[in-house]
Amino acid sequence: MTSADQPVPGHTDGGPASERDLAAIELQLGRPPRGVRAVAHRCPCGLPDVVRTAPRLEDGTPFPTLYYLTCPRAASAIGRLEGDGAMRRMQERLGEEPDLQEAYTKAHESYVAERSEQARLDGVEPLPEGMQSTGGMPTRVKCLHALVGHELAAPGTNPIGAEALDELPDWWDRGPCVCVDENAPEGAEGTEAS
């Protein structure tokens, strides 16, 4: 879905998370979300599927994952991809394809810069230099969930996330992935739980 011929499903939002968004994210995760700064991407069903998070939680604990995938259907599809050996194959290619390694390193550098900017906006110290970015970047392929989240939030940035996204089924086809209770903020009425 990320090739030049096909748009990334959904859309990048970048706006603050509404009460409806936070209610949906809590149901998606099965727990209250922490450090949400914005909805970074929305699924075609309209619900958040990637959030932008604070680089430090309220108690100051470092939280290196700037873009956090929340959609349970996408997460499940990515888990199947990981289980089928996609990470191992991608890791092997990193060692064999200098252009891929260069693009992956650029994705890492972009991620760290964006995370540092979020820290500045939050008025906190950026995470220590040399701290991981996400998903094993820049030398390993460790978590496709994080790499797909990065690609959805910043299309065209993460080559490994883009490849994984290309291999995923259309997880949004069955409609919203969460059932939001009728007492939730207006417009939060999902149709099914996963």
N, C-alpha and C positions, 0 to 999 in steps of 0.2 A: 503493500500500500504506500510505500514511501518513494517509489521510483518517480522520475520526472513526469511520467505519464499518468500516475495515479496519485491523488491527494491523500494525505493522512486522514483517516476517518475522524469524524468529529471536528472540533476546532480548538485552537489555543485561545484561552480566555484571558488570563492574566489579572482578572479583577478579584476583588476581595470575596471570600466565601460568605454566602448569605446564610441565614439560619436554616433554610431549606437544604442548602449544600452541606452544612455541618451535620444535619440530621441524617442525610443520605450517607455521608462518609462514615458516620458512627455505625450505621447498620451494615455498610459494606465491610468495615473492619471488625465489627463485633466488639468494639470498645470505643470510648471517646477518642477522637483524634488529638494529637499533641502538636503544638507549634505551627498550626496551619496559618500561612500568610496569604495564600491566594489559591484559586483554582487555576492550575496550569494548563489543563486540557479537559475538554468535555467529550464524553462518548456521543456518538450520533443519537443515542436515546435521550440526551439532554442532561444526564447526571454527570457529576465530576468523575473522572477516571484517573486523573493525576493531580496531586496537590503540590504546591510549593511550600516547603516547610522552613522553619527557623533553623539556622545553623547551631543555635544553642537553645536548649529547652529552658523553661522558666527558672529552673534551679541552677542554670549555667552549664549543665551537662552538654558536651559536644554532641551534635546530631548531624553527621556528615551527609546524610541523604537529603539533598535539596529537593529533588523531584521524587515523590513517593506515589507509586501505583496503588490505587485503592479499589479498583473494580475487581470483584471476585471472579467474574467470568474471564476477564483478561488474564488475571493471575493464574487461574486454573489452566487455561490454554497454554500459557507460557511454561507452567510446570510440566505439562505433557511434552513440550518442545525440549525442555531441559532433560527430561527423563529419556528422550529419544537420542540423546548424545549431541545435541546441537552445540552446547558449550565446548565440549572437547574438540569438535571439528573446527569451531571458530578459533579456539585457542591455537590449534595447529596452524591455521592460516595466518595468524598474527606473526608467527615465527617464519613463515615462508613468503609473505607478501609485504614488502617494504611500504608500498603505497597505503595498504590497509593499516599498518602499524602507525604510519605518519598521521593518517586521518583520525585514528583512535586516540593518539597522543594529543592532537588538537582538540578533540572532544573533551578529554580530561582537563586540559588547560582552560577551556571555555567554562566547564563546570565549576572549577575552582574559582575562577574570576567571578562568576555569577553568585556563588555562595558567599564570597567575600563581600560583594556588593550588598547582598541581603543582610549580612552582619552589620555593615555600615548603616543601612537603612534602619535596622533594629537598634542601633546604638550600642552594640556589643563588640567585643574583640573578635576578629575573625578566627577561624580555627587555625591551629598551629601549622606552619609551613611543613610540607611533607606528609600531612595527614591524608589518608585515602580520599579519593573523590567518591566514586560509587562503582559498584559492579565489577571491581577489579581493575579499573582503568589506572594507569595507561598500559600495563604490561600483561594483565590477565583478563580472562573472561570468567567472572565469578558468579554473577547474578543477572540473568536476562531480564528479570522483573525491573530492576533498577535501570538497565540500559534501554529497555523499551520505554519506560517512564520518561527518561531523558529525551529520547527521540520524539515522543508524542508532544512533550512540552516545548521542544526546540527543534522543529522539523529540519532535517538536512544536516544536523550536527553530529549525530552519533552513528557511525557506519555499522557497528555491530547491532545496535538497537534497531536500525533500519532494516537490516537483513532479517532479524528475528521477527519484526513486525510484518515483513513481507510473507513470512512462513505461517503466520497465524490465521486461523479461520475468522470469519466475521462474527465475533463474540456478541455483538450488539443486536444481531438479527431477531432475537426473541423478545426485544423490548427492554425496558428498565430492569436492572439486575437486583433491585431491592424493593421491598414492600414497605412503604412509609406509612405510618399510622395516620388515620384521618384527623387526629388532633395535632399533627405536625403543622409547621407554618404553611401558609397558603401555597398551593401549587406543588406540594410535596407528595402527591398521591401516586406512588409507583404501583406496579401491577403484579409483580411476582418476586419471590425470594429465590436466591440460588442456593 
